[in-house]
Amino acid sequence: MERYRLFSVEEANALLPRLTELLQEAFRHRDELRRRAPQLEPVLEQAPHNGGGRAGSEYGAEAYRLYRAISRIRELGVMLKDLDAGLIDFPHEREGRIVFLCWHPPEERVMYWHEVDAGYAGRRPLE
């Protein structure tokens, strides 16, 4: 496993307001890409070698904005596991091993953790 910053529960909770802002930004760009995609398909079919012209250029710029929003989330040292759900994992040490604290909106605080290989389905309450 790659080396990540380890978060305490308190540190993870302190990041939630910033993560909420960044996720909202990423959601806006994701939604805009989904809105534009059907408009781009006919343009690419008619002229597949010109990159979609203006529509393609605008789509590419929006894709880059989404990439940057996701990058800002990752720069905090957390892992974005599912953009649609806003699912975030925080590397955390628990009982001498690395696990993930798990959070997603609309949860108001980090309340769950899971083993590295367990994923969302293996979430357990913090105690």
C-alpha positions in Angstrom: 0.0 0.0 0.0 1.2 3.5 -0.8 2.2 5.6 2.1 -0.5 8.1 3.2 -0.8 10.6 6.0 -2.6 9.0 9.0 -5.5 10.9 10.5 -7.0 10.9 13.9 -10.8 10.9 14.2 -10.5 14.6 15.3 -8.3 15.5 12.4 -10.7 13.8 10.0 -13.7 15.6 11.4 -11.9 19.0 11.3 -11.5 18.5 7.5 -15.2 17.8 6.8 -16.2 21.4 6.1 -13.4 21.8 3.5 -14.2 18.4 2.0 -17.8 19.3 1.8 -16.9 22.4 -0.2 -14.6 20.5 -2.5 -17.1 17.7 -3.1 -19.8 20.3 -4.0 -17.4 21.7 -6.6 -16.6 18.3 -8.0 -20.3 17.4 -8.1 -21.0 20.6 -10.1 -18.3 19.7 -12.7 -19.4 16.1 -12.9 -23.0 17.1 -13.5 -21.9 19.6 -16.1 -19.9 16.9 -18.0 -23.0 14.6 -17.9 -25.1 17.4 -19.2 -22.7 18.2 -22.1 -21.9 14.6 -23.1 -25.0 13.9 -25.2 -24.4 17.2 -27.1 -20.9 16.2 -27.9 -21.6 12.8 -29.3 -23.2 13.9 -32.6 -20.4 16.5 -33.2 -17.7 13.8 -32.8 -19.6 11.4 -35.1 -19.7 14.0 -37.9 -16.1 15.2 -37.5 -14.2 12.6 -35.4 -10.8 14.1 -36.1 -11.3 17.7 -35.1 -11.8 17.1 -31.4 -15.4 18.1 -31.4 -14.8 21.7 -32.2 -16.1 24.3 -29.7 -18.3 21.7 -27.9 -15.3 19.4 -27.6 -13.1 22.2 -26.3 -15.6 23.2 -23.7 -16.1 19.6 -22.6 -12.4 19.2 -22.3 -12.1 22.4 -20.2 -14.9 21.1 -17.9 -13.2 17.7 -17.6 -10.0 19.5 -16.5 -12.0 21.5 -13.9 -13.3 18.2 -12.5 -9.8 16.8 -12.5 -8.5 19.8 -10.5 -11.4 19.6 -8.0 -10.6 15.9 -7.4 -6.9 16.7 -7.2 -7.6 19.3 -4.4 -9.4 16.6 -2.5 -6.6 14.2 -2.8 -4.0 16.8 -1.9 -5.5 16.8 1.6 -4.2 13.2 2.0 -7.6 11.5 1.8 -8.9 9.0 -0.7 -12.0 9.8 -2.8 -13.5 6.3 -3.3 -16.8 7.2 -5.0 -17.5 10.6 -6.6 -21.2 10.0 -6.9 -21.6 9.2 -3.3 -18.9 11.6 -2.1 -17.3 8.6 -0.3 -14.0 9.6 1.4 -11.6 7.3 3.3 -9.0 8.7 5.8 -6.0 6.4 6.5 -5.9 5.8 10.2 -4.0 3.7 12.7 -6.2 1.4 14.8 -4.8 -1.2 17.2 -1.4 -1.1 15.5 -2.7 -1.5 11.9 -3.7 0.7 9.1 -7.5 1.0 8.5 -9.7 3.6 6.9 -12.0 6.0 8.6 -15.0 6.3 6.3 -17.3 9.3 5.7 -19.7 10.6 3.1 -22.3 13.4 3.0 -24.8 13.9 4.6 -23.0 12.3 7.6 -22.2 15.1 10.0 -19.0 13.5 11.4 -16.8 10.5 10.9 -18.7 7.6 12.6 -17.3 4.5 10.9 -14.1 2.7 10.0 -13.3 -0.4 7.9 -10.4 -2.7 7.1 -8.3 -1.7 4.1 -9.6 -4.6 2.1 -13.2 -4.5 3.4 -14.6 -1.4 1.7 -17.8 0.4 2.4 -19.7 -2.9 3.0 -17.4 -3.6 5.9 -18.0 -0.4 7.8 -18.1 -0.7 11.5 -19.1 2.0 14.0 -16.3 3.8 15.9 -16.3 2.9 19.6 
